[in-house]
Amino acid sequence: MKPKHIFNLLIFAMVVSFFTACEYDFIEPIKPTPIVPPGDTISFSLNIVPIWNNGNNCTSCHNTGGQAPDLTPSAAYNSIISMGLIDQANPANSIIYLHPSPSTSGHSWKKYTIDEAAAILEWIEDGAKNN
């Protein structure tokens, strides 16, 4: 074979291997499981407060006399409202949602699960009521 044909064959083989060497698997994002049936309103006391208190999730630090905000059941609502941790205009920018969200790099020691973050965001989108 002539050197030019060998060179062309080599270039062709490289191009073919470039386009066939990589395989991409597209990962579907994990969808949160709703904590209340569709159409029902998320309750602050029944659905949100337990996120912070079950298994000492957040209240190991965020308790009365501890790190603000106080997320104990009796003080949580007043604490997050008085500190301005809810952004009604853009709920996804609410600090109480965003700071420990699973997709952020901040607050790395404890984060919400995907389901917990979705519930908190939905509660804020529904008006962040003390219900």
DORO-723035 format. One line per 10 residues: number of its first residue (from 1); for each residue x, y, z of C-alpha. Coordinates in nm, 4 decimals, padded with zeros to 6 digits. Each point is the difference from the previous one (the first is absolute). Example, Ala and Ser with C-alpha at 12.3 -4.5 7.8 and 13.67 -1.06 7.14 Angstrom:
BEGIN
1	01.2300:-00.4500:00.7800 ~ 00.1370:00.3440:-00.0660
END
This chain:
BEGIN
1	00.0000:00.0000:00.0000 ~ 00.1048:00.3495:-00.0645 ~ 00.0799:00.2187:00.3016 ~ -00.2846:00.2372:-00.0952 ~ -00.2534:-00.2853:00.0126 ~ 00.1344:-00.1191:00.3343 ~ -00.0257:00.3553:00.1380 ~ -00.3605:00.0333:-00.1274 ~ -00.0907:-00.3386:00.1439 ~ 00.1510:00.0979:00.3343
11	-00.1919:00.3304:00.0059 ~ -00.3228:-00.1830:-00.0899 ~ 00.0563:-00.2535:00.2812 ~ 00.0620:00.2811:00.2505 ~ -00.3155:00.1859:-00.1027 ~ -00.2106:-00.3160:00.0203 ~ 00.1420:-00.0894:00.3430 ~ -00.0583:00.3574:00.1210 ~ -00.3717:-00.0180:-00.0764 ~ -00.0534:-00.3567:00.1213
21	00.2277:-00.0144:00.3054 ~ -00.2228:00.1845:00.2467 ~ -00.3378:-00.1092:00.1192 ~ -00.2177:00.2324:00.2003 ~ -00.2665:-00.1125:00.2398 ~ -00.2503:00.2700:00.0732 ~ -00.0981:00.0065:00.3635 ~ -00.3566:00.0857:00.0790 ~ -00.0301:00.2451:00.2900 ~ -00.1489:-00.1465:00.3154
31	-00.3541:00.1211:00.0436 ~ -00.1172:00.0716:00.3528 ~ -00.2796:-00.2029:00.1548 ~ -00.2846:00.2311:00.1058 ~ -00.0579:00.0004:00.3754 ~ -00.3681:00.0913:-00.0379 ~ -00.2449:-00.1155:-00.2673 ~ -00.0277:00.2273:-00.3060 ~ -00.2353:00.2878:00.0702 ~ 00.0496:-00.0104:00.3772
41	00.1764:00.2815:00.1827 ~ 00.3247:-00.0661:00.1807 ~ -00.0367:00.0633:00.3703 ~ 00.2802:00.1796:00.1798 ~ -00.0558:-00.1839:00.3294 ~ -00.0703:-00.3448:-00.1500 ~ 00.2349:-00.0074:-00.3004 ~ 00.2742:00.2630:00.0355 ~ 00.0866:00.0076:00.3722 ~ 00.0674:-00.3777:00.0069
51	00.2643:00.0465:-00.2718 ~ 00.2012:00.2078:00.2427 ~ -00.0745:-00.2060:00.3118 ~ -00.0154:-00.3668:-00.1038 ~ 00.3152:-00.1758:00.1083 ~ 00.1380:00.3304:00.1249 ~ 00.0613:00.0958:-00.3650 ~ 00.0389:00.3738:00.0421 ~ -00.0804:00.0616:00.3635 ~ 00.3264:-00.1493:00.1187
61	00.1414:00.3461:-00.0850 ~ -00.3062:00.2165:-00.0715 ~ -00.1671:-00.0104:00.3397 ~ -00.0981:00.2452:00.2717 ~ 00.3212:00.1684:00.1092 ~ 00.1955:-00.1598:-00.2840 ~ 00.0735:00.0981:-00.3586 ~ -00.2636:00.2256:-00.1612 ~ -00.2604:-00.0626:-00.1295 ~ -00.1645:-00.1902:00.2828
71	-00.1736:-00.2894:-00.1793 ~ -00.1617:-00.1597:00.3047 ~ -00.3763:-00.0517:-00.0477 ~ -00.1071:00.2839:00.2278 ~ 00.2354:00.2605:-00.1491 ~ 00.0673:-00.1023:-00.3616 ~ -00.2606:00.2071:-00.1828 ~ 00.0654:00.3259:00.1866 ~ 00.3738:-00.0516:-00.0280 ~ 00.0128:-00.0496:-00.3774
81	-00.2486:00.2814:-00.0663 ~ 00.1724:00.2506:00.2318 ~ 00.3395:-00.0792:-00.1565 ~ -00.1374:00.0521:-00.3529 ~ 00.0874:-00.3514:-00.1165 ~ -00.3018:-00.0190:-00.2348 ~ 00.0001:00.1727:-00.3406 ~ -00.3629:00.0133:-00.1148 ~ 00.0925:00.1669:-00.3304 ~ 00.2418:-00.2798:-00.0916
91	-00.0559:-00.3014:00.2278 ~ 00.3005:-00.1899:-00.1414 ~ 00.2217:00.2790:00.1394 ~ -00.1333:-00.0425:00.3544 ~ 00.2911:-00.0590:00.2330 ~ -00.1898:-00.2617:00.2051 ~ -00.0364:-00.1997:-00.3236 ~ 00.3219:00.0843:-00.1817 ~ 00.2689:-00.0170:00.2707 ~ -00.0389:-00.3709:00.0966
101	-00.1325:-00.1068:-00.3423 ~ 00.1516:-00.3214:-00.1409 ~ 00.1333:00.1862:-00.3050 ~ 00.1961:00.2691:00.1870 ~ 00.3551:-00.0103:00.1263 ~ -00.0803:00.1931:00.3169 ~ -00.1116:-00.1630:00.3245 ~ 00.1831:-00.3199:-00.0872 ~ -00.0398:-00.1701:00.3414 ~ -00.3772:-00.0529:-00.0364
111	-00.2163:00.0446:-00.3070 ~ -00.3621:-00.0526:-00.0886 ~ -00.0884:-00.3087:-00.1964 ~ -00.1473:00.0634:-00.3442 ~ -00.3487:-00.0682:00.1390 ~ 00.0507:00.2330:00.2977 ~ 00.1315:00.2809:-00.2203 ~ -00.2967:-00.0401:-00.2378 ~ -00.2436:00.0131:00.2926 ~ 00.1559:00.3158:00.1437
121	00.0000:00.1680:-00.3399 ~ -00.3642:-00.0963:-00.0582 ~ -00.0927:00.1326:00.3460 ~ 00.1664:00.3333:-00.0804 ~ -00.1655:00.0132:-00.3448 ~ -00.3373:-00.0584:00.1739 ~ 00.0552:00.3142:00.2095 ~ 00.2119:-00.1313:00.2911 ~ -00.3036:-00.0148:00.2289 ~ 00.0192:-00.0806:00.3691
131	-00.2521:-00.2829:-00.0269
END
